[in-house]
């Protein structure tokens, strides 16, 4: 069975999407639509902008979404997913890919999500850190025992967890992780504590936008970050999407479940190869590949 997976924030690069724009009239049309919907020329930043300009949350999230979704659309008839999943932001790309959301609604939600997250980050300084080489349960225990807000945020693959929370609590937790034998506990250059209780203001703001958006019946199940299970019911998809901002991304568990349910090939749709690397670390036997515009022609 074919699983299509969609990357999240951090996969952006200068020049992203330009090959799609130059080689596909459909892609060109969708990029022009995106400029109009967003009210600024995101294509200029994607195609010619600096890494610094691309790093701004309100640009990064729509840029990665556009790269993924437009690439999926250029695959045409070849794009026949049996199941989809996306890492954090990538969940929105996956929901457009499986027909639950329209391109326009998906982009609007991603843009609103990015702005809401940015605002939540400005309320109180917060951050995230990568922890390597510790068991999940031990990371969770150290987070629970550390004073302040600090939680497990991304279960990326066995032995690689990202924690999220208040700056002091993250620094203290990192010290405790190293003492407990972590290979590394490294604060990440991110603007805030994503997938933690500190995103509650953003969750509330996004909840209203999601509630007001019509979701269609998906053409295949999505394995959502919050539950790591196959979901096909529109109301359930919405509820999970709303919970996503303050809940952890259960990527390891999602991939394991997809394999259990019959996934044999994981195709990453969008910039970079981060998710393919994670899939291989979760299950070495899993086959992975990248979607390319060449495979579309």
C-alpha positions as CSV (number, residue, x, y, z in Angstrom):
1,X,0.0,0.0,0.0
2,X,1.1,3.5,-0.8
3,X,1.6,6.0,2.0
4,X,2.2,9.7,1.2
5,X,3.8,11.8,3.9
6,X,4.1,15.6,4.1
7,X,6.9,17.5,5.9
8,X,6.5,20.3,8.5
9,X,8.4,23.5,9.4
10,X,12.1,23.4,9.0
11,X,12.1,21.8,5.5
12,X,12.1,25.1,3.7
13,X,15.0,26.2,1.3
14,X,15.7,29.2,-0.9
15,X,14.4,28.6,-4.5
16,X,11.7,26.1,-3.3
17,X,8.9,25.5,-5.8
18,X,10.6,27.3,-8.7
19,X,11.0,24.1,-10.7
20,X,7.3,23.4,-10.3
21,X,6.4,26.9,-11.4
22,X,8.6,26.7,-14.5
23,X,7.5,23.2,-15.6
24,X,3.8,23.1,-14.9
25,X,1.0,25.5,-16.0
26,X,-1.2,24.1,-13.3
27,X,1.5,24.8,-10.7
28,X,1.9,28.3,-12.0
29,X,-1.8,28.9,-11.7
30,X,-1.9,27.6,-8.1
31,X,1.0,29.7,-7.1
32,X,-0.6,32.9,-8.6
33,X,-3.8,32.0,-6.7
34,X,-1.8,31.6,-3.5
35,X,-0.3,35.1,-3.9
36,X,-3.8,36.5,-4.2
37,X,-5.2,34.5,-1.2
38,X,-2.3,35.5,1.1
39,X,-2.3,39.1,0.0
40,X,1.5,39.2,-0.7
41,X,3.8,37.6,-3.2
42,X,5.0,34.5,-1.4
43,X,6.4,33.2,-4.7
44,X,9.0,36.0,-4.6
45,X,10.2,34.9,-1.2
46,X,10.1,31.2,-2.1
47,X,11.9,31.5,-5.4
48,X,14.3,34.3,-4.7
49,X,14.2,35.1,-1.0
50,X,17.0,34.6,1.6
51,X,16.9,31.8,4.1
52,X,16.3,34.6,6.7
53,X,13.1,35.8,4.9
54,X,11.9,32.2,4.5
55,X,12.3,31.6,8.2
56,X,9.5,33.9,9.3
57,X,6.7,31.7,10.5
58,X,4.0,33.5,8.5
59,X,6.1,32.7,5.4
60,X,7.5,29.3,6.3
61,X,4.3,27.5,6.9
62,X,2.4,28.6,3.8
63,X,5.6,28.1,1.7
64,X,6.0,24.5,2.8
65,X,2.3,23.8,2.4
66,X,2.4,25.2,-1.1
67,X,5.4,23.2,-2.2
68,X,3.9,20.0,-0.9
69,X,0.3,20.5,-2.2
70,X,1.2,21.8,-5.6
71,X,3.8,19.0,-6.1
72,X,1.0,16.5,-5.2
73,X,-1.3,18.1,-7.7
74,X,1.3,18.0,-10.5
75,X,1.6,14.2,-10.0
76,X,-1.9,13.9,-11.6
77,X,-3.1,10.4,-12.2
78,X,0.0,8.9,-10.6
79,X,-1.1,10.3,-7.2
80,X,-3.2,7.5,-5.7
81,X,-2.6,7.4,-1.9
82,X,-3.9,4.5,0.2
83,X,-3.1,6.6,3.3
84,X,-1.6,10.0,4.2
85,X,0.1,11.6,7.1
86,X,1.8,14.9,7.7
87,X,4.2,16.1,10.4
88,X,2.6,19.0,12.3
89,X,2.0,21.6,9.6
90,X,2.2,18.8,7.0
91,X,-1.1,17.5,8.3
92,X,-2.8,20.4,6.5
93,X,-1.0,19.4,3.2
94,X,-2.1,15.8,3.7
95,X,-5.7,16.9,4.2
96,X,-5.7,18.7,0.9
97,X,-4.0,15.7,-0.8
98,X,-6.7,13.3,0.4
99,X,-9.6,15.7,-0.6
100,X,-10.7,16.6,2.9
101,X,-9.8,20.3,2.4
102,X,-9.8,22.4,-0.8
103,X,-6.5,24.1,-1.8
104,X,-7.9,27.5,-0.9
105,X,-9.3,26.5,2.5
106,X,-6.1,24.6,3.4
107,X,-3.9,27.6,2.5
108,X,-6.2,30.0,4.5
109,X,-6.0,27.8,7.6
110,X,-2.3,27.4,7.3
111,X,-1.8,31.2,7.1
112,X,-4.1,31.7,10.0
113,X,-2.3,29.0,12.0
114,X,1.1,30.6,11.3
115,X,-0.1,34.1,12.4
116,X,-1.8,32.7,15.5
117,X,1.3,30.7,16.5
118,X,3.5,33.8,16.0
119,X,1.2,35.8,18.3
120,X,1.3,33.0,20.9
121,X,5.1,33.0,20.8
122,X,5.2,36.8,21.5
123,X,3.0,36.5,24.6
124,X,5.7,34.7,26.6
125,X,9.3,33.7,25.5
126,X,9.5,29.9,25.0
127,X,11.5,27.3,23.1
128,X,12.0,23.7,22.1
129,X,14.9,21.3,22.5
130,X,15.9,18.0,20.8
131,X,16.7,15.1,23.1
132,X,18.7,12.2,21.6
133,X,19.4,8.7,23.0
134,X,16.8,8.4,25.8
135,X,13.8,6.2,26.1
136,X,10.4,8.0,25.6
137,X,9.2,7.2,29.0
138,X,12.3,8.6,30.7
139,X,12.0,11.9,28.7
140,X,8.4,12.1,29.8
141,X,9.3,11.5,33.4
142,X,12.0,14.1,33.5
143,X,9.6,16.6,31.9
144,X,7.0,15.8,34.5
145,X,9.6,16.2,37.3
146,X,11.0,19.5,36.1
147,X,9.5,22.7,37.5
148,X,7.6,25.0,35.0
149,X,6.1,24.1,31.7
150,X,8.0,21.5,29.7
151,X,6.4,18.6,27.8
152,X,7.3,16.0,25.1
153,X,6.2,17.6,21.8
154,X,7.5,15.6,18.9
155,X,8.0,11.8,19.0
156,X,10.1,11.8,15.8
157,X,11.7,8.4,15.9
158,X,12.9,6.0,18.6
159,X,15.6,7.9,20.6
160,X,14.7,11.3,19.1
161,X,12.2,13.4,21.0
162,X,11.7,17.1,20.9
163,X,10.6,18.8,24.2
164,X,8.7,22.1,24.3
165,X,8.0,24.8,27.0
166,X,9.2,27.8,29.0
167,X,12.9,28.7,28.4
168,X,14.1,28.1,32.0
169,X,12.2,24.8,32.3
170,X,13.7,23.7,28.9
171,X,17.2,24.6,30.0
172,X,16.8,22.8,33.3
173,X,15.2,19.7,31.6
174,X,18.1,19.6,29.2
175,X,20.6,19.4,32.1
176,X,18.5,16.7,33.7
177,X,18.3,14.7,30.4
178,X,22.1,14.8,30.0
179,X,22.6,13.6,33.6
180,X,20.2,10.8,32.8
181,X,22.4,9.7,29.9
182,X,21.0,11.6,26.9
183,X,23.5,11.6,24.0
184,X,22.5,15.2,23.3
185,X,19.9,17.7,24.7
186,X,20.1,20.7,22.4
187,X,18.0,23.9,22.4
188,X,16.6,24.5,18.9
189,X,16.6,27.8,17.1
190,X,12.8,28.1,17.0
191,X,10.5,31.0,17.9
192,X,8.3,29.3,20.5
193,X,7.0,26.2,22.3
194,X,5.0,24.5,19.6
195,X,2.9,21.5,20.6
196,X,2.8,22.5,24.2
197,X,0.2,24.2,26.5
198,X,1.8,27.5,25.7
199,X,0.1,27.4,22.3
200,X,-3.3,27.5,23.9
201,X,-4.1,31.1,22.6
202,X,-3.2,30.0,19.1
203,X,-5.3,26.8,19.5
204,X,-8.4,28.9,20.5
205,X,-7.9,31.2,17.5
206,X,-7.4,28.4,15.1
207,X,-10.3,26.4,16.5
208,X,-12.8,29.0,15.4
209,X,-11.3,29.1,11.8
210,X,-11.4,25.2,11.6
211,X,-15.0,25.1,12.9
212,X,-16.0,27.6,10.2
213,X,-14.4,25.6,7.4
214,X,-16.2,22.9,5.5
215,X,-14.3,19.6,5.4
216,X,-15.2,17.0,2.6
217,X,-15.1,13.3,2.8
218,X,-11.5,12.2,2.4
219,X,-10.6,9.7,-0.3
220,X,-8.3,7.7,2.0
221,X,-7.5,7.7,5.8
222,X,-5.2,10.3,7.4
223,X,-3.1,9.2,10.3
224,X,-3.3,12.2,12.5
225,X,-0.5,13.5,14.8
226,X,-2.7,13.6,17.9
227,X,-4.0,10.0,17.8
228,X,-1.6,8.2,15.4
229,X,-4.6,6.3,14.1
230,X,-6.4,6.2,10.7
231,X,-9.1,8.8,10.6
232,X,-11.8,9.1,7.9
233,X,-14.6,10.9,9.8
234,X,-14.7,14.7,9.1
235,X,-15.8,15.7,12.6
236,X,-13.0,13.6,14.1
237,X,-10.5,15.1,11.7
238,X,-11.5,18.6,12.7
239,X,-11.3,17.8,16.4
240,X,-7.8,16.3,16.1
241,X,-6.6,19.2,14.0
242,X,-7.8,21.7,16.7
243,X,-6.0,19.6,19.4
244,X,-2.8,19.4,17.4
245,X,-1.3,22.8,18.4
246,X,-1.1,21.9,22.1
247,X,-0.7,18.2,21.8
248,X,2.4,16.2,20.8
249,X,3.2,15.0,17.3
250,X,3.1,11.2,17.5
251,X,5.1,10.6,14.4
252,X,6.8,7.4,15.5
253,X,3.5,5.9,16.5
254,X,1.8,7.1,13.2
255,X,4.4,5.4,11.0
256,X,4.3,2.2,13.1
257,X,0.5,2.1,12.7
258,X,0.7,2.8,9.0
259,X,3.1,-0.1,8.5
260,X,0.9,-2.3,10.7
261,X,-2.1,-1.3,8.4
262,X,-0.2,-2.4,5.3
263,X,2.0,0.6,4.1
264,X,4.9,-0.7,2.0
265,X,6.1,2.5,0.3
266,X,6.4,5.9,1.9
267,X,6.6,8.8,-0.6
268,X,7.6,12.2,0.9
269,X,5.8,15.0,-0.9
270,X,7.4,18.4,-0.4
271,X,10.8,20.0,0.4
272,X,13.6,17.9,1.8
273,X,14.0,14.3,2.9
274,X,13.6,14.6,6.7
275,X,10.6,12.3,7.0
276,X,12.1,9.6,4.9
277,X,15.1,9.6,7.3
278,X,12.7,9.3,10.3
279,X,10.7,6.5,8.6
280,X,13.9,4.5,8.1
281,X,14.9,5.0,11.8
282,X,11.4,3.8,12.8
283,X,11.5,0.7,10.5
284,X,14.6,0.0,8.5
285,X,12.7,-2.4,6.2
286,X,10.3,0.4,5.0
287,X,10.8,1.6,1.5
288,X,11.0,5.4,1.0
289,X,11.1,7.8,-1.9
290,X,10.6,11.4,-2.8
291,X,7.8,12.7,-5.1
292,X,9.4,14.7,-8.0
293,X,8.1,16.7,-10.9
294,X,9.9,14.3,-13.2
295,X,7.8,11.5,-11.9
296,X,4.8,13.6,-12.8
297,X,5.6,14.0,-16.5
